[in-house]
Amino acid sequence: MAKETINEEGILTKIQKHLIYDIHELKENEPQEQKASNELFITKEKNTKLKIESFFIKMKSSVYVNSNNRIFLVNFLHSLRIDLSAVTV
């Protein structure tokens, strides 16, 4: 997980990123019935009274990779959250 906070021009920005990978080698006799799938979720919330705004993006997918005549199934999940808030003085 990576986190970053930026306070610039009256806006506090908090960013969180997650990258998760699962790599599985498929053997010759192993059935390759697993299908690559894709999912994408996006949400946005805004509260004008509290002067905050949030974005959340999550992508879950899988791909097949061929390397040196070996086949791998790579499952991954990427997420990004951005929170914006007004800095009061």
C-alpha positions in Angstrom: 0.0 0.0 0.0 1.2 3.5 -0.8 -0.1 6.6 0.9 0.5 10.2 0.1 -0.9 13.4 1.6 -0.7 16.8 -0.1 -1.7 20.1 1.4 -1.8 22.7 -1.4 -3.8 25.9 -2.0 -6.4 25.2 0.7 -7.1 21.6 -0.3 -5.9 18.6 1.7 -5.6 15.6 -0.6 -5.1 12.1 0.7 -4.2 9.3 -1.8 -4.1 5.6 -1.0 -3.1 2.9 -3.6 -3.2 -0.8 -3.3 -1.7 -3.3 -5.8 -2.2 -7.0 -5.2 -1.0 -9.8 -7.5 -1.4 -13.5 -7.4 0.6 -15.5 -10.0 -0.1 -19.2 -10.6 1.7 -21.3 -13.1 -0.5 -23.6 -15.1 0.8 -27.1 -15.6 0.4 -29.0 -18.9 -2.1 -31.5 -17.5 -4.0 -28.8 -15.5 -7.3 -27.8 -17.0 -7.3 -24.2 -18.2 -11.0 -23.6 -17.6 -10.4 -20.5 -15.5 -11.6 -17.6 -17.6 -9.9 -14.2 -17.4 -12.4 -11.8 -15.8 -12.7 -8.1 -15.5 -14.5 -6.0 -12.8 -14.4 -2.2 -12.4 -16.0 -0.3 -9.5 -16.1 3.5 -9.4 -17.7 5.6 -6.6 -17.7 9.3 -6.0 -19.1 11.1 -2.9 -19.5 14.8 -2.3 -20.6 16.6 0.8 -20.8 20.3 0.2 -21.6 21.2 3.8 -18.4 19.5 5.1 -16.5 20.5 2.0 -15.2 17.0 1.3 -15.1 14.9 -1.8 -14.0 11.2 -2.2 -13.3 9.0 -5.2 -12.8 5.3 -5.1 -11.7 3.1 -8.0 -11.2 -0.7 -7.8 -10.2 -2.9 -10.8 -10.1 -6.6 -10.4 -8.9 -8.7 -13.4 -6.8 -11.6 -14.6 -4.7 -12.3 -17.6 -2.8 -15.2 -19.1 0.9 -14.8 -19.6 3.2 -17.0 -21.8 6.8 -16.8 -20.8 9.5 -19.3 -22.1 6.7 -21.8 -23.1 5.3 -21.7 -19.5 1.7 -20.4 -19.0 0.8 -18.3 -16.0 -2.5 -17.0 -14.7 -2.0 -13.5 -13.2 -4.9 -12.3 -10.9 -4.7 -8.7 -9.8 -6.5 -6.1 -7.8 -5.7 -2.4 -8.1 -7.5 0.2 -5.9 -7.2 3.9 -5.7 -8.8 6.2 -3.1 -8.6 10.0 -3.2 -10.1 12.1 -0.4 -10.2 15.9 -0.9 -11.2 18.3 1.9 -11.1 22.1 2.3 -8.5 23.3 4.8 -10.1 25.8 7.2 -7.9 28.6 8.7 
